[in-house]
Amino acid sequence: MRIEAAKRALEEGRTVADAARRVGYGDPVAFRKVFARLTGLTPADYRGRYGPRRLVRA
C-alpha cells in the first residue's frame, strides 16, 4: 500500500524524497531499494516515465 501511494505521489510530480516521506520512509535509500524491487524501476525512473509531462517548445 505504501508503494502504491508513493507511485501516485511520483505521478503527481513530487520529488523522490517527498514521496518517500509522505509514505513513511525516513531513509530514502531504503525507499529506493524497496520501490525498485517491487516495481522494477527506480523511483526517479518511474517519475520520468509516468509523472506529469512537460511541454517542449521548439
mmCIF file as Biopython writes it, N, C-alpha, C and O atoms, coordinates in Angstrom:
data_model
#
loop_
_atom_site.group_PDB
_atom_site.id
_atom_site.type_symbol
_atom_site.label_atom_id
_atom_site.label_alt_id
_atom_site.label_comp_id
_atom_site.label_asym_id
_atom_site.label_entity_id
_atom_site.label_seq_id
_atom_site.pdbx_PDB_ins_code
_atom_site.Cartn_x
_atom_site.Cartn_y
_atom_site.Cartn_z
_atom_site.occupancy
_atom_site.B_iso_or_equiv
_atom_site.auth_seq_id
_atom_site.auth_asym_id
_atom_site.pdbx_PDB_model_num
ATOM 1   N N  . MET A ? 1  ? 0.823  -1.196 0.000   1.0 0.0 1  A 1 
ATOM 2   C CA . MET A ? 1  ? 0.000  0.000  0.000   1.0 0.0 1  A 1 
ATOM 3   C C  . MET A ? 1  ? 0.863  1.254  0.000   1.0 0.0 1  A 1 
ATOM 4   O O  . MET A ? 1  ? 0.528  2.242  -0.653  1.0 0.0 1  A 1 
ATOM 5   N N  . ARG A ? 2  ? 1.964  1.217  0.726   1.0 0.0 2  A 1 
ATOM 6   C CA . ARG A ? 2  ? 2.822  2.396  0.784   1.0 0.0 2  A 1 
ATOM 7   C C  . ARG A ? 2  ? 3.460  2.678  -0.570  1.0 0.0 2  A 1 
ATOM 8   O O  . ARG A ? 2  ? 3.572  3.837  -0.970  1.0 0.0 2  A 1 
ATOM 9   N N  . ILE A ? 3  ? 3.876  1.638  -1.278  1.0 0.0 3  A 1 
ATOM 10  C CA . ILE A ? 3  ? 4.498  1.843  -2.584  1.0 0.0 3  A 1 
ATOM 11  C C  . ILE A ? 3  ? 3.466  2.350  -3.587  1.0 0.0 3  A 1 
ATOM 12  O O  . ILE A ? 3  ? 3.784  3.187  -4.432  1.0 0.0 3  A 1 
ATOM 13  N N  . GLU A ? 4  ? 2.237  1.853  -3.502  1.0 0.0 4  A 1 
ATOM 14  C CA . GLU A ? 4  ? 1.179  2.356  -4.385  1.0 0.0 4  A 1 
ATOM 15  C C  . GLU A ? 4  ? 0.939  3.845  -4.129  1.0 0.0 4  A 1 
ATOM 16  O O  . GLU A ? 4  ? 0.757  4.613  -5.073  1.0 0.0 4  A 1 
ATOM 17  N N  . ALA A ? 5  ? 0.939  4.250  -2.875  1.0 0.0 5  A 1 
ATOM 18  C CA . ALA A ? 5  ? 0.781  5.668  -2.538  1.0 0.0 5  A 1 
ATOM 19  C C  . ALA A ? 5  ? 1.973  6.470  -3.050  1.0 0.0 5  A 1 
ATOM 20  O O  . ALA A ? 5  ? 1.806  7.590  -3.534  1.0 0.0 5  A 1 
ATOM 21  N N  . ALA A ? 6  ? 3.159  5.911  -2.946  1.0 0.0 6  A 1 
ATOM 22  C CA . ALA A ? 6  ? 4.357  6.590  -3.453  1.0 0.0 6  A 1 
ATOM 23  C C  . ALA A ? 6  ? 4.286  6.734  -4.969  1.0 0.0 6  A 1 
ATOM 24  O O  . ALA A ? 6  ? 4.679  7.768  -5.508  1.0 0.0 6  A 1 
ATOM 25  N N  . LYS A ? 7  ? 3.790  5.716  -5.659  1.0 0.0 7  A 1 
ATOM 26  C CA . LYS A ? 7  ? 3.634  5.795  -7.111  1.0 0.0 7  A 1 
ATOM 27  C C  . LYS A ? 7  ? 2.709  6.948  -7.483  1.0 0.0 7  A 1 
ATOM 28  O O  . LYS A ? 7  ? 2.995  7.698  -8.416  1.0 0.0 7  A 1 
ATOM 29  N N  . ARG A ? 8  ? 1.612  7.091  -6.766  1.0 0.0 8  A 1 
ATOM 30  C CA . ARG A ? 8  ? 0.682  8.199  -7.051  1.0 0.0 8  A 1 
ATOM 31  C C  . ARG A ? 8  ? 1.361  9.551  -6.817  1.0 0.0 8  A 1 
ATOM 32  O O  . ARG A ? 8  ? 1.179  10.481 -7.603  1.0 0.0 8  A 1 
ATOM 33  N N  . ALA A ? 9  ? 2.131  9.660  -5.753  1.0 0.0 9  A 1 
ATOM 34  C CA . ALA A ? 9  ? 2.835  10.919 -5.469  1.0 0.0 9  A 1 
ATOM 35  C C  . ALA A ? 9  ? 3.832  11.240 -6.583  1.0 0.0 9  A 1 
ATOM 36  O O  . ALA A ? 9  ? 3.947  12.392 -7.001  1.0 0.0 9  A 1 
ATOM 37  N N  . LEU A ? 10 ? 4.546  10.231 -7.060  1.0 0.0 10 A 1 
ATOM 38  C CA . LEU A ? 10 ? 5.509  10.441 -8.139  1.0 0.0 10 A 1 
ATOM 39  C C  . LEU A ? 10 ? 4.797  10.805 -9.440  1.0 0.0 10 A 1 
ATOM 40  O O  . LEU A ? 10 ? 5.302  11.615 -10.218 1.0 0.0 10 A 1 
ATOM 41  N N  . GLU A ? 11 ? 3.643  10.218 -9.677  1.0 0.0 11 A 1 
ATOM 42  C CA . GLU A ? 11 ? 2.853  10.541 -10.875 1.0 0.0 11 A 1 
ATOM 43  C C  . GLU A ? 11 ? 2.386  11.993 -10.846 1.0 0.0 11 A 1 
ATOM 44  O O  . GLU A ? 11 ? 2.200  12.611 -11.894 1.0 0.0 11 A 1 
ATOM 45  N N  . GLU A ? 12 ? 2.196  12.537 -9.642  1.0 0.0 12 A 1 
ATOM 46  C CA . GLU A ? 12 ? 1.798  13.938 -9.484  1.0 0.0 12 A 1 
ATOM 47  C C  . GLU A ? 12 ? 2.974  14.889 -9.649  1.0 0.0 12 A 1 
ATOM 48  O O  . GLU A ? 12 ? 2.784  16.103 -9.722  1.0 0.0 12 A 1 
ATOM 49  N N  . GLY A ? 13 ? 4.196  14.346 -9.709  1.0 0.0 13 A 1 
ATOM 50  C CA . GLY A ? 13 ? 5.381  15.179 -9.887  1.0 0.0 13 A 1 
ATOM 51  C C  . GLY A ? 13 ? 6.144  15.474 -8.613  1.0 0.0 13 A 1 
ATOM 52  O O  . GLY A ? 13 ? 7.073  16.282 -8.625  1.0 0.0 13 A 1 
ATOM 53  N N  . ARG A ? 14 ? 5.771  14.835 -7.506  1.0 0.0 14 A 1 
ATOM 54  C CA . ARG A ? 14 ? 6.513  15.032 -6.253  1.0 0.0 14 A 1 
ATOM 55  C C  . ARG A ? 14 ? 7.944  14.521 -6.411  1.0 0.0 14 A 1 
ATOM 56  O O  . ARG A ? 14 ? 8.216  13.649 -7.237  1.0 0.0 14 A 1 
ATOM 57  N N  . THR A ? 15 ? 8.848  15.073 -5.613  1.0 0.0 15 A 1 
ATOM 58  C CA . THR A ? 15 ? 10.220 14.573 -5.639  1.0 0.0 15 A 1 
ATOM 59  C C  . THR A ? 15 ? 10.267 13.192 -4.993  1.0 0.0 15 A 1 
ATOM 60  O O  . THR A ? 15 ? 9.352  12.799 -4.269  1.0 0.0 15 A 1 
ATOM 61  N N  . VAL A ? 16 ? 11.336 12.470 -5.264  1.0 0.0 16 A 1 
ATOM 62  C CA . VAL A ? 16 ? 11.502 11.144 -4.675  1.0 0.0 16 A 1 
ATOM 63  C C  . VAL A ? 16 ? 11.558 11.258 -3.154  1.0 0.0 16 A 1 
ATOM 64  O O  . VAL A ? 16 ? 10.932 10.466 -2.449  1.0 0.0 16 A 1 
ATOM 65  N N  . ALA A ? 17 ? 12.298 12.231 -2.651  1.0 0.0 17 A 1 
ATOM 66  C CA . ALA A ? 17 ? 12.418 12.401 -1.195  1.0 0.0 17 A 1 
ATOM 67  C C  . ALA A ? 17 ? 11.059 12.725 -0.580  1.0 0.0 17 A 1 
ATOM 68  O O  . ALA A ? 17 ? 10.723 12.204 0.484   1.0 0.0 17 A 1 
ATOM 69  N N  . ASP A ? 18 ? 10.281 13.574 -1.233  1.0 0.0 18 A 1 
ATOM 70  C CA . ASP A ? 18 ? 8.958  13.937 -0.714  1.0 0.0 18 A 1 
ATOM 71  C C  . ASP A ? 18 ? 8.032  12.725 -0.737  1.0 0.0 18 A 1 
ATOM 72  O O  . ASP A ? 18 ? 7.312  12.475 0.230   1.0 0.0 18 A 1 
ATOM 73  N N  . ALA A ? 19 ? 8.047  11.975 -1.831  1.0 0.0 19 A 1 
ATOM 74  C CA . ALA A ? 19 ? 7.205  10.775 -1.920  1.0 0.0 19 A 1 
ATOM 75  C C  . ALA A ? 19 ? 7.573  9.791  -0.816  1.0 0.0 19 A 1 
ATOM 76  O O  . ALA A ? 19 ? 6.691  9.205  -0.187  1.0 0.0 19 A 1 
ATOM 77  N N  . ALA A ? 20 ? 8.861  9.608  -0.579  1.0 0.0 20 A 1 
ATOM 78  C CA . ALA A ? 20 ? 9.309  8.685  0.473   1.0 0.0 20 A 1 
ATOM 79  C C  . ALA A ? 20 ? 8.794  9.136  1.839   1.0 0.0 20 A 1 
ATOM 80  O O  . ALA A ? 20 ? 8.269  8.324  2.602   1.0 0.0 20 A 1 
ATOM 81  N N  . ARG A ? 21 ? 8.940  10.418 2.148   1.0 0.0 21 A 1 
ATOM 82  C CA . ARG A ? 21 ? 8.467  10.947 3.437   1.0 0.0 21 A 1 
ATOM 83  C C  . ARG A ? 21 ? 6.960  10.792 3.576   1.0 0.0 21 A 1 
ATOM 84  O O  . ARG A ? 21 ? 6.467  10.412 4.638   1.0 0.0 21 A 1 
ATOM 85  N N  . ARG A ? 22 ? 6.231  11.082 2.513   1.0 0.0 22 A 1 
ATOM 86  C CA . ARG A ? 22 ? 4.771  11.021 2.559   1.0 0.0 22 A 1 
ATOM 87  C C  . ARG A ? 22 ? 4.251  9.623  2.890   1.0 0.0 22 A 1 
ATOM 88  O O  . ARG A ? 22 ? 3.186  9.481  3.492   1.0 0.0 22 A 1 
ATOM 89  N N  . VAL A ? 23 ? 4.994  8.601  2.501   1.0 0.0 23 A 1 
ATOM 90  C CA . VAL A ? 23 ? 4.523  7.236  2.764   1.0 0.0 23 A 1 
ATOM 91  C C  . VAL A ? 23 ? 5.234  6.605  3.965   1.0 0.0 23 A 1 
ATOM 92  O O  . VAL A ? 23 ? 5.074  5.413  4.226   1.0 0.0 23 A 1 
ATOM 93  N N  . GLY A ? 24 ? 6.016  7.402  4.693   1.0 0.0 24 A 1 
ATOM 94  C CA . GLY A ? 24 ? 6.563  6.934  5.954   1.0 0.0 24 A 1 
ATOM 95  C C  . GLY A ? 24 ? 7.978  6.391  5.936   1.0 0.0 24 A 1 
ATOM 96  O O  . GLY A ? 24 ? 8.408  5.769  6.907   1.0 0.0 24 A 1 
ATOM 97  N N  . TYR A ? 25 ? 8.711  6.609  4.858   1.0 0.0 25 A 1 
ATOM 98  C CA . TYR A ? 25 ? 10.108 6.167  4.831   1.0 0.0 25 A 1 
ATOM 99  C C  . TYR A ? 25 ? 10.994 7.311  5.271   1.0 0.0 25 A 1 
ATOM 100 O O  . TYR A ? 25 ? 10.992 8.372  4.648   1.0 0.0 25 A 1 
ATOM 101 N N  . GLY A ? 26 ? 11.748 7.113  6.331   1.0 0.0 26 A 1 
ATOM 102 C CA . GLY A ? 26 ? 12.695 8.109  6.795   1.0 0.0 26 A 1 
ATOM 103 C C  . GLY A ? 26 ? 14.032 7.986  6.095   1.0 0.0 26 A 1 
ATOM 104 O O  . GLY A ? 26 ? 14.808 8.940  6.053   1.0 0.0 26 A 1 
ATOM 105 N N  . ASP A ? 27 ? 14.301 6.816  5.546   1.0 0.0 27 A 1 
ATOM 106 C CA . ASP A ? 27 ? 15.571 6.547  4.871   1.0 0.0 27 A 1 
ATOM 107 C C  . ASP A ? 27 ? 15.320 6.442  3.373   1.0 0.0 27 A 1 
ATOM 108 O O  . ASP A ? 27 ? 14.753 5.451  2.914   1.0 0.0 27 A 1 
ATOM 109 N N  . PRO A ? 28 ? 15.739 7.466  2.589   1.0 0.0 28 A 1 
ATOM 110 C CA . PRO A ? 28 ? 15.474 7.438  1.147   1.0 0.0 28 A 1 
ATOM 111 C C  . PRO A ? 28 ? 16.148 6.264  0.431   1.0 0.0 28 A 1 
ATOM 112 O O  . PRO A ? 28 ? 15.630 5.781  -0.576  1.0 0.0 28 A 1 
ATOM 113 N N  . VAL A ? 29 ? 17.286 5.804  0.933   1.0 0.0 29 A 1 
ATOM 114 C CA . VAL A ? 29 ? 17.965 4.664  0.301   1.0 0.0 29 A 1 
ATOM 115 C C  . VAL A ? 29 ? 17.127 3.397  0.457   1.0 0.0 29 A 1 
ATOM 116 O O  . VAL A ? 29 ? 16.978 2.629  -0.493  1.0 0.0 29 A 1 
ATOM 117 N N  . ALA A ? 30 ? 16.587 3.181  1.642   1.0 0.0 30 A 1 
ATOM 118 C CA . ALA A ? 30 ? 15.712 2.019  1.861   1.0 0.0 30 A 1 
ATOM 119 C C  . ALA A ? 30 ? 14.477 2.114  0.974   1.0 0.0 30 A 1 
ATOM 120 O O  . ALA A ? 30 ? 14.043 1.114  0.403   1.0 0.0 30 A 1 
ATOM 121 N N  . PHE A ? 31 ? 13.908 3.321  0.857   1.0 0.0 31 A 1 
ATOM 122 C CA . PHE A ? 31 ? 12.753 3.523  -0.004  1.0 0.0 31 A 1 
ATOM 123 C C  . PHE A ? 31 ? 13.081 3.161  -1.452  1.0 0.0 31 A 1 
ATOM 124 O O  . PHE A ? 31 ? 12.321 2.441  -2.099  1.0 0.0 31 A 1 
ATOM 125 N N  . ARG A ? 32 ? 14.202 3.654  -1.958  1.0 0.0 32 A 1 
ATOM 126 C CA . ARG A ? 32 ? 14.586 3.363  -3.348  1.0 0.0 32 A 1 
ATOM 127 C C  . ARG A ? 32 ? 14.741 1.866  -3.578  1.0 0.0 32 A 1 
ATOM 128 O O  . ARG A ? 32 ? 14.302 1.343  -4.602  1.0 0.0 32 A 1 
ATOM 129 N N  . LYS A ? 33 ? 15.360 1.185  -2.636  1.0 0.0 33 A 1 
ATOM 130 C CA . LYS A ? 33 ? 15.573 -0.260 -2.784  1.0 0.0 33 A 1 
ATOM 131 C C  . LYS A ? 33 ? 14.246 -1.018 -2.821  1.0 0.0 33 A 1 
ATOM 132 O O  . LYS A ? 33 ? 14.040 -1.870 -3.685  1.0 0.0 33 A 1 
ATOM 133 N N  . VAL A ? 34 ? 13.357 -0.712 -1.895  1.0 0.0 34 A 1 
ATOM 134 C CA . VAL A ? 34 ? 12.060 -1.400 -1.851  1.0 0.0 34 A 1 
ATOM 135 C C  . VAL A ? 34 ? 11.247 -1.060 -3.097  1.0 0.0 34 A 1 
ATOM 136 O O  . VAL A ? 34 ? 10.649 -1.944 -3.709  1.0 0.0 34 A 1 
ATOM 137 N N  . PHE A ? 35 ? 11.223 0.212  -3.472  1.0 0.0 35 A 1 
ATOM 138 C CA . PHE A ? 35 ? 10.460 0.632  -4.643  1.0 0.0 35 A 1 
ATOM 139 C C  . PHE A ? 35 ? 10.959 -0.101 -5.890  1.0 0.0 35 A 1 
ATOM 140 O O  . PHE A ? 35 ? 10.158 -0.635 -6.658  1.0 0.0 35 A 1 
ATOM 141 N N  . ALA A ? 36 ? 12.262 -0.129 -6.090  1.0 0.0 36 A 1 
ATOM 142 C CA . ALA A ? 36 ? 12.828 -0.782 -7.272  1.0 0.0 36 A 1 
ATOM 143 C C  . ALA A ? 36 ? 12.548 -2.284 -7.263  1.0 0.0 36 A 1 
ATOM 144 O O  . ALA A ? 36 ? 12.255 -2.866 -8.308  1.0 0.0 36 A 1 
ATOM 145 N N  . ARG A ? 37 ? 12.634 -2.905 -6.108  1.0 0.0 37 A 1 
ATOM 146 C CA . ARG A ? 37 ? 12.380 -4.346 -6.017  1.0 0.0 37 A 1 
ATOM 147 C C  . ARG A ? 37 ? 10.931 -4.673 -6.363  1.0 0.0 37 A 1 
ATOM 148 O O  . ARG A ? 37 ? 10.664 -5.678 -7.021  1.0 0.0 37 A 1 
ATOM 149 N N  . LEU A ? 38 ? 9.997  -3.838 -5.928  1.0 0.0 38 A 1 
ATOM 150 C CA . LEU A ? 38 ? 8.582  -4.118 -6.141  1.0 0.0 38 A 1 
ATOM 151 C C  . LEU A ? 38 ? 8.051  -3.660 -7.500  1.0 0.0 38 A 1 
ATOM 152 O O  . LEU A ? 38 ? 7.079  -4.224 -8.003  1.0 0.0 38 A 1 
ATOM 153 N N  . THR A ? 39 ? 8.674  -2.651 -8.094  1.0 0.0 39 A 1 
ATOM 154 C CA . THR A ? 39 ? 8.147  -2.117 -9.351  1.0 0.0 39 A 1 
ATOM 155 C C  . THR A ? 39 ? 9.035  -2.401 -10.559 1.0 0.0 39 A 1 
ATOM 156 O O  . THR A ? 39 ? 8.573  -2.328 -11.698 1.0 0.0 39 A 1 
ATOM 157 N N  . GLY A ? 40 ? 10.295 -2.722 -10.321 1.0 0.0 40 A 1 
ATOM 158 C CA . GLY A ? 40 ? 11.222 -2.928 -11.432 1.0 0.0 40 A 1 
ATOM 159 C C  . GLY A ? 40 ? 11.824 -1.637 -11.962 1.0 0.0 40 A 1 
ATOM 160 O O  . GLY A ? 40 ? 12.591 -1.658 -12.925 1.0 0.0 40 A 1 
ATOM 161 N N  . LEU A ? 41 ? 11.480 -0.515 -11.342 1.0 0.0 41 A 1 
ATOM 162 C CA . LEU A ? 41 ? 12.016 0.792  -11.726 1.0 0.0 41 A 1 
ATOM 163 C C  . LEU A ? 41 ? 12.460 1.534  -10.476 1.0 0.0 41 A 1 
ATOM 164 O O  . LEU A ? 41 ? 11.894 1.345  -9.400  1.0 0.0 41 A 1 
ATOM 165 N N  . THR A ? 42 ? 13.476 2.379  -10.621 1.0 0.0 42 A 1 
ATOM 166 C CA . THR A ? 42 ? 13.809 3.252  -9.505  1.0 0.0 42 A 1 
ATOM 167 C C  . THR A ? 42 ? 12.707 4.309  -9.406  1.0 0.0 42 A 1 
ATOM 168 O O  . THR A ? 42 ? 11.986 4.540  -10.376 1.0 0.0 42 A 1 
ATOM 169 N N  . PRO A ? 43 ? 12.573 4.947  -8.254  1.0 0.0 43 A 1 
ATOM 170 C CA . PRO A ? 43 ? 11.550 5.997  -8.147  1.0 0.0 43 A 1 
ATOM 171 C C  . PRO A ? 43 ? 11.740 7.110  -9.186  1.0 0.0 43 A 1 
ATOM 172 O O  . PRO A ? 43 ? 10.762 7.602  -9.750  1.0 0.0 43 A 1 
ATOM 173 N N  . ALA A ? 44 ? 12.976 7.501  -9.436  1.0 0.0 44 A 1 
ATOM 174 C CA . ALA A ? 44 ? 13.230 8.559  -10.429 1.0 0.0 44 A 1 
ATOM 175 C C  . ALA A ? 44 ? 12.837 8.097  -11.827 1.0 0.0 44 A 1 
ATOM 176 O O  . ALA A ? 44 ? 12.248 8.863  -12.590 1.0 0.0 44 A 1 
ATOM 177 N N  . ASP A ? 45 ? 13.156 6.864  -12.166 1.0 0.0 45 A 1 
ATOM 178 C CA . ASP A ? 45 ? 12.761 6.338  -13.478 1.0 0.0 45 A 1 
ATOM 179 C C  . ASP A ? 45 ? 11.241 6.262  -13.589 1.0 0.0 45 A 1 
ATOM 180 O O  . ASP A ? 45 ? 10.677 6.574  -14.637 1.0 0.0 45 A 1 
ATOM 181 N N  . TYR A ? 46 ? 10.586 5.853  -12.519 1.0 0.0 46 A 1 
ATOM 182 C CA . TYR A ? 46 ? 9.121  5.772  -12.517 1.0 0.0 46 A 1 
ATOM 183 C C  . TYR A ? 46 ? 8.525  7.155  -12.742 1.0 0.0 46 A 1 
ATOM 184 O O  . TYR A ? 46 ? 7.625  7.325  -13.564 1.0 0.0 46 A 1 
ATOM 185 N N  . ARG A ? 47 ? 9.032  8.144  -12.007 1.0 0.0 47 A 1 
ATOM 186 C CA . ARG A ? 47 ? 8.518  9.507  -12.156 1.0 0.0 47 A 1 
ATOM 187 C C  . ARG A ? 47 ? 8.755  10.023 -13.568 1.0 0.0 47 A 1 
ATOM 188 O O  . ARG A ? 47 ? 7.890  10.688 -14.137 1.0 0.0 47 A 1 
ATOM 189 N N  . GLY A ? 48 ? 9.920  9.725  -14.138 1.0 0.0 48 A 1 
ATOM 190 C CA . GLY A ? 48 ? 10.206 10.148 -15.504 1.0 0.0 48 A 1 
ATOM 191 C C  . GLY A ? 48 ? 9.275  9.510  -16.521 1.0 0.0 48 A 1 
ATOM 192 O O  . GLY A ? 48 ? 8.903  10.137 -17.513 1.0 0.0 48 A 1 
ATOM 193 N N  . ARG A ? 49 ? 8.905  8.271  -16.275 1.0 0.0 49 A 1 
ATOM 194 C CA . ARG A ? 49 ? 8.047  7.538  -17.210 1.0 0.0 49 A 1 
ATOM 195 C C  . ARG A ? 49 ? 6.570  7.877  -17.029 1.0 0.0 49 A 1 
ATOM 196 O O  . ARG A ? 49 ? 5.844  8.025  -18.011 1.0 0.0 49 A 1 
ATOM 197 N N  . TYR A ? 50 ? 6.121  8.001  -15.779 1.0 0.0 50 A 1 
ATOM 198 C CA . TYR A ? 50 ? 4.690  8.152  -15.509 1.0 0.0 50 A 1 
ATOM 199 C C  . TYR A ? 50 ? 4.301  9.490  -14.898 1.0 0.0 50 A 1 
ATOM 200 O O  . TYR A ? 50 ? 3.116  9.753  -14.692 1.0 0.0 50 A 1 
ATOM 201 N N  . GLY A ? 51 ? 5.267  10.324 -14.611 1.0 0.0 51 A 1 
ATOM 202 C CA . GLY A ? 51 ? 4.965  11.621 -13.996 1.0 0.0 51 A 1 
ATOM 203 C C  . GLY A ? 51 ? 4.373  12.589 -14.999 1.0 0.0 51 A 1 
ATOM 204 O O  . GLY A ? 51 ? 4.181  12.251 -16.167 1.0 0.0 51 A 1 
ATOM 205 N N  . PRO A ? 52 ? 4.087  13.791 -14.538 1.0 0.0 52 A 1 
ATOM 206 C CA . PRO A ? 52 ? 3.483  14.791 -15.428 1.0 0.0 52 A 1 
ATOM 207 C C  . PRO A ? 52 ? 4.415  15.112 -16.589 1.0 0.0 52 A 1 
ATOM 208 O O  . PRO A ? 52 ? 5.631  15.207 -16.420 1.0 0.0 52 A 1 
ATOM 209 N N  . ARG A ? 53 ? 3.839  15.274 -17.738 1.0 0.0 53 A 1 
ATOM 210 C CA . ARG A ? 53 ? 4.614  15.610 -18.938 1.0 0.0 53 A 1 
ATOM 211 C C  . ARG A ? 53 ? 4.763  17.120 -19.024 1.0 0.0 53 A 1 
ATOM 212 O O  . ARG A ? 53 ? 3.825  17.876 -18.774 1.0 0.0 53 A 1 
ATOM 213 N N  . ARG A ? 54 ? 5.960  17.531 -19.381 1.0 0.0 54 A 1 
ATOM 214 C CA . ARG A ? 54 ? 6.202  18.949 -19.582 1.0 0.0 54 A 1 
ATOM 215 C C  . ARG A ? 54 ? 6.136  19.229 -21.078 1.0 0.0 54 A 1 
ATOM 216 O O  . ARG A ? 54 ? 6.579  18.425 -21.898 1.0 0.0 54 A 1 
ATOM 217 N N  . LEU A ? 55 ? 5.579  20.377 -21.410 1.0 0.0 55 A 1 
ATOM 218 C CA . LEU A ? 55 ? 5.521  20.754 -22.817 1.0 0.0 55 A 1 
ATOM 219 C C  . LEU A ? 55 ? 6.904  21.169 -23.280 1.0 0.0 55 A 1 
ATOM 220 O O  . LEU A ? 55 ? 7.608  21.912 -22.596 1.0 0.0 55 A 1 
ATOM 221 N N  . VAL A ? 56 ? 7.282  20.681 -24.446 1.0 0.0 56 A 1 
ATOM 222 C CA . VAL A ? 56 ? 8.570  21.038 -25.026 1.0 0.0 56 A 1 
ATOM 223 C C  . VAL A ? 56 ? 8.305  22.037 -26.146 1.0 0.0 56 A 1 
ATOM 224 O O  . VAL A ? 56 ? 7.570  21.748 -27.090 1.0 0.0 56 A 1 
ATOM 225 N N  . ARG A ? 57 ? 8.896  23.187 -26.032 1.0 0.0 57 A 1 
ATOM 226 C CA . ARG A ? 57 ? 8.692  24.222 -27.043 1.0 0.0 57 A 1 
ATOM 227 C C  . ARG A ? 57 ? 9.888  24.252 -27.978 1.0 0.0 57 A 1 
ATOM 228 O O  . ARG A ? 57 ? 11.039 24.192 -27.545 1.0 0.0 57 A 1 
ATOM 229 N N  . ALA A ? 58 ? 9.600  24.343 -29.242 1.0 0.0 58 A 1 
ATOM 230 C CA . ALA A ? 58 ? 10.652 24.356 -30.261 1.0 0.0 58 A 1 
ATOM 231 C C  . ALA A ? 58 ? 11.098 25.764 -30.582 1.0 0.0 58 A 1 
ATOM 232 O O  . ALA A ? 58 ? 11.978 25.956 -31.421 1.0 0.0 58 A 1 
#
